[in-house]
Amino acid sequence: MGARAKAPKVAEVARARLGGRLEKIRAASERRTLAGVELLMAALGDPDPTIRRAAAWSLGSLKEERARPLLEAALGDPSPEMRSTAAESLGLIGRPESREPLERGLADPIARVREQSAWALWLLGDPRSAAPLVPLLDDPEPSVRWSAATALGRLGTPEAREALEGALGDPSDRVRREAILGLGRSLDPALAPRIRPGLEDPARRVRVAAAVALGKLRDRPSVGALLRRLSIDGSWVRPALLVALGRIGDPSAIPSLVQESEHPASWVRVCAIQALGALAAPEGHDVAIRHLEDVAWSVRGAAAECLGAVGSDADLAPLLRMLEDPHPWPRRGALYSIGRLRLWVGAPRVRDELRHREAEVRLAAVWTLGRLQDDGARDGIATVLRNAQPSGPAADTFAVGDGGVKILSDAEGRLFDTAIQALGRIALYGDDAFVERVLDEARARASEGELDRPARLPPIEIPSKGPVPTLRQLLDVALPELGEELGC
């Protein structure tokens, strides 16, 4: 009886001890100090697989490159869970040296390890991984085939595309979905006939993927099939169909888009209005004006932004009214439209939005004032630039909308580059010592590595074709050399 009574206590003590050790790992991960990283790396050799796995996961989340050789060695750990976590962490660290060890993980006897190894190779994005990934499309486990299809879709080699075509008939709808999306990323119009049957797939997720892919391929022969599905499918699939029709740009879709702009589901109305804007359809003007009063903030935002494509000088008054909307999304849309339509008269009111609490609104105001080349905005944009960071956060929650829906925004991370572009546009036609000084200060705050990264500009500014300029190029345009100014 005594021995039996002691057993639960021993187990309880062991659990408490393990919990304490795991807490130390969590704390080390949060502190991000050199001592903490060394503690995590030492824990990779712990006899307890739970401790090893927690340490491996923490090192991956920290993207700690010094741990790479240890994590690669851990791909041979006796614990399958540890091998899986090591593969995941190597993908997050993202060093090209990890490619071959991860490719060996594709042959692991445990499905979860094969799946995570494929996922990590997707993150590395090395085209040489296509050949070892192709056999996994015949793996007995659907999760492994799905991970391999996802990776091959990113790698985009001819070998990968051929393999993905073969996966279009996979019994798993998740695999079929990734195969279609991967083929769409190739931007090869010749693949459209292979993707079109996906619009009739019994699985909704596959039909959505087919619509997305055909939209990316701008496949006009698919318009009839997309419109037919629009009359059949429910609100879960309709947004993808509408986006595709907007991207393809065939005017025959306009009557259906106008009709869908009155759909009961707000997300369907949003996509229909955006598609009318993408087509620059004159019919979209009345639709946009009407929906500036929509009950859903997302629809009001789409309508306000649509006016930038279908509106005119006469729309300044309703756009300025949208700058009083309580939600940031309609304000953002109105600002972009004022800039696209070059409604110079609205510049003084737009300047007020440089002080808005939400980064998305400030970003749109900066871009718009640069587009309007509003000299009166120099000081305000300079303040934004001085408060922005060259390397901003990837995403922050910025707004809560109808029904508690949260929107993620990376606007804070785009403000630095957009302010540089805006000041460069304002000072384009003359010497401006103030702007030059502000831009010189900004250049000094950015590292060499930052200067050579792609510029972070609002989506409205990103070219659909061609490369995105680097931050260095933005500064070079804003601060031209004397020879360039003279045309030499």
JOURUR-V504763 format. One record per backbone hydrogen bond with DSSP energy under -0.5 kcal/mol. CO is the residue of the C=O (numbers start at 0). NH is the residue of the N-H. If there is no record, write none. Layout:
BEGIN
co->CO nh->NH
co->CO nh->NH
END
This chain:
BEGIN
co->0 nh->4
co->1 nh->5
co->2 nh->6
co->3 nh->7
co->4 nh->8
co->5 nh->9
co->6 nh->10
co->7 nh->11
co->8 nh->12
co->9 nh->13
co->10 nh->14
co->11 nh->15
co->12 nh->16
co->13 nh->17
co->14 nh->18
co->15 nh->19
co->16 nh->20
co->17 nh->21
co->18 nh->22
co->19 nh->23
co->20 nh->24
co->21 nh->25
co->22 nh->26
co->23 nh->27
co->24 nh->28
co->25 nh->29
co->26 nh->30
co->27 nh->31
co->32 nh->36
co->33 nh->37
co->34 nh->38
co->35 nh->39
co->36 nh->40
co->37 nh->41
co->38 nh->42
co->39 nh->43
co->40 nh->43
co->41 nh->44
co->42 nh->45
co->46 nh->48
co->47 nh->51
co->48 nh->52
co->49 nh->53
co->50 nh->54
co->51 nh->55
co->52 nh->56
co->53 nh->57
co->54 nh->58
co->55 nh->59
co->56 nh->60
co->57 nh->61
co->58 nh->63
co->59 nh->62
co->62 nh->64
co->63 nh->66
co->64 nh->67
co->66 nh->70
co->67 nh->71
co->68 nh->72
co->69 nh->73
co->71 nh->74
co->72 nh->75
co->73 nh->76
co->77 nh->79
co->78 nh->82
co->79 nh->83
co->80 nh->84
co->81 nh->85
co->82 nh->86
co->83 nh->87
co->84 nh->88
co->85 nh->89
co->86 nh->90
co->87 nh->91
co->88 nh->92
co->89 nh->93
co->89 nh->94
co->94 nh->97
co->95 nh->98
co->97 nh->101
co->98 nh->102
co->99 nh->103
co->100 nh->104
co->101 nh->105
co->102 nh->105
co->103 nh->106
co->104 nh->107
co->108 nh->110
co->109 nh->112
co->109 nh->113
co->110 nh->114
co->111 nh->115
co->112 nh->116
co->113 nh->117
co->114 nh->118
co->115 nh->119
co->116 nh->120
co->117 nh->121
co->118 nh->122
co->119 nh->123
co->120 nh->124
co->120 nh->125
co->124 nh->126
co->125 nh->128
co->126 nh->129
co->128 nh->132
co->129 nh->133
co->130 nh->134
co->132 nh->135
co->133 nh->136
co->134 nh->137
co->135 nh->138
co->139 nh->141
co->140 nh->143
co->140 nh->144
co->141 nh->145
co->142 nh->146
co->143 nh->147
co->144 nh->148
co->145 nh->149
co->146 nh->150
co->147 nh->151
co->148 nh->152
co->149 nh->153
co->150 nh->153
co->150 nh->154
co->151 nh->155
co->156 nh->160
co->157 nh->161
co->158 nh->162
co->159 nh->163
co->160 nh->164
co->161 nh->165
co->162 nh->166
co->164 nh->167
co->165 nh->168
co->166 nh->169
co->170 nh->172
co->171 nh->175
co->172 nh->176
co->173 nh->177
co->174 nh->178
co->175 nh->179
co->176 nh->180
co->177 nh->181
co->178 nh->182
co->179 nh->183
co->180 nh->184
co->181 nh->185
co->182 nh->185
co->182 nh->187
co->183 nh->186
co->186 nh->188
co->187 nh->190
co->188 nh->191
co->190 nh->193
co->190 nh->194
co->191 nh->194
co->191 nh->195
co->192 nh->196
co->194 nh->197
co->195 nh->198
co->196 nh->199
co->197 nh->200
co->202 nh->205
co->202 nh->206
co->203 nh->207
co->204 nh->208
co->205 nh->209
co->206 nh->210
co->207 nh->211
co->208 nh->212
co->209 nh->213
co->210 nh->214
co->211 nh->215
co->212 nh->216
co->213 nh->218
co->214 nh->217
co->217 nh->219
co->218 nh->221
co->219 nh->222
co->221 nh->225
co->222 nh->226
co->223 nh->227
co->224 nh->228
co->225 nh->229
co->226 nh->230
co->227 nh->230
co->228 nh->231
co->228 nh->232
co->233 nh->236
co->233 nh->237
co->234 nh->238
co->236 nh->239
co->236 nh->240
co->237 nh->241
co->238 nh->242
co->239 nh->243
co->240 nh->244
co->241 nh->245
co->242 nh->246
co->243 nh->247
co->244 nh->248
co->244 nh->249
co->248 nh->250
co->249 nh->252
co->250 nh->253
co->252 nh->256
co->253 nh->257
co->254 nh->258
co->255 nh->259
co->256 nh->260
co->258 nh->261
co->259 nh->262
co->264 nh->267
co->264 nh->268
co->265 nh->269
co->266 nh->270
co->267 nh->271
co->268 nh->272
co->269 nh->273
co->270 nh->274
co->271 nh->275
co->272 nh->276
co->273 nh->277
co->274 nh->278
co->275 nh->280
co->276 nh->279
co->280 nh->283
co->281 nh->284
co->281 nh->285
co->282 nh->286
co->283 nh->287
co->284 nh->288
co->285 nh->289
co->286 nh->290
co->287 nh->291
co->288 nh->291
co->289 nh->292
co->290 nh->293
co->295 nh->299
co->296 nh->300
co->297 nh->301
co->298 nh->302
co->299 nh->303
co->300 nh->304
co->301 nh->305
co->302 nh->306
co->304 nh->307
co->305 nh->308
co->305 nh->309
co->306 nh->310
co->311 nh->314
co->312 nh->315
co->314 nh->318
co->315 nh->319
co->316 nh->320
co->317 nh->321
co->318 nh->322
co->319 nh->322
co->320 nh->323
co->321 nh->324
co->326 nh->330
co->327 nh->331
co->328 nh->332
co->329 nh->333
co->330 nh->334
co->331 nh->335
co->332 nh->336
co->333 nh->337
co->334 nh->338
co->335 nh->339
co->336 nh->340
co->337 nh->342
co->338 nh->341
co->341 nh->343
co->342 nh->345
co->343 nh->346
co->345 nh->349
co->346 nh->350
co->347 nh->351
co->348 nh->351
co->348 nh->352
co->349 nh->352
co->350 nh->353
co->351 nh->354
co->352 nh->355
co->357 nh->361
co->358 nh->362
co->359 nh->363
co->360 nh->364
co->361 nh->365
co->362 nh->366
co->363 nh->367
co->364 nh->368
co->365 nh->369
co->366 nh->370
co->367 nh->371
co->368 nh->373
co->369 nh->372
co->372 nh->374
co->373 nh->376
co->374 nh->377
co->376 nh->380
co->377 nh->381
co->378 nh->382
co->379 nh->383
co->380 nh->384
co->381 nh->385
co->382 nh->386
co->383 nh->387
co->389 nh->391
co->395 nh->408
co->398 nh->400
co->398 nh->406
co->400 nh->403
co->401 nh->404
co->404 nh->400
co->406 nh->397
co->406 nh->398
co->408 nh->395
co->409 nh->412
co->409 nh->413
co->410 nh->413
co->410 nh->414
co->411 nh->414
co->413 nh->417
co->414 nh->418
co->415 nh->419
co->416 nh->420
co->417 nh->421
co->418 nh->422
co->419 nh->423
co->420 nh->424
co->421 nh->425
co->422 nh->426
co->424 nh->427
co->426 nh->429
co->431 nh->435
co->432 nh->436
co->433 nh->437
co->434 nh->438
co->435 nh->439
co->436 nh->440
co->437 nh->441
co->438 nh->442
co->439 nh->443
co->440 nh->444
co->441 nh->444
co->441 nh->445
co->442 nh->445
co->446 nh->450
co->447 nh->451
co->449 nh->452
co->450 nh->471
co->452 nh->470
co->454 nh->456
co->457 nh->460
co->457 nh->461
co->458 nh->461
co->468 nh->454
co->469 nh->473
co->470 nh->474
co->471 nh->475
co->472 nh->476
co->473 nh->477
co->474 nh->478
co->476 nh->479
co->480 nh->484
co->481 nh->485
co->482 nh->487
co->483 nh->486
END
